[in-house]
């Protein structure tokens, strides 16, 4: 899922990204970032691991000299169920918090993911392939 992150270039480029993730299986997930003039790259990501059936607030500190305009989250690496709670992106200049319907509205592109249910605080999704983002 590509999330539109509305940051202007004069803002601090260091970001803290928090999101709540629940998956039905243990495995890796990745978070990518990109600027306005580039695509997503393997050099611009972080890989973490989720535990099956455990809600966990994931935190990623992003230190960059580039302007960040897009985030991509690959929440799982195989088919299955997952839920996303709150997404919270902070810099020293501001904060963007999205959840439920607002989080779904911020998603620009979805691949191998299908929305199963939308609640005020949670998006329930189904990964339908091996490369969901």
Buried (B, 14 or more C-beta within 10 A) or exposed (E): BBBEBEBEEEBEBBBBBBBBBBBBBEBEBBBBBBBEEEEBEEEBBBEEEBEEEEEBEBEBEBEEEBBBBBBBBBBBBBBBBBBBBBBBBBBEEEEBEBBBEBBBEBBEEBBBBEEEEEEEEBBBBBBEEEEBB
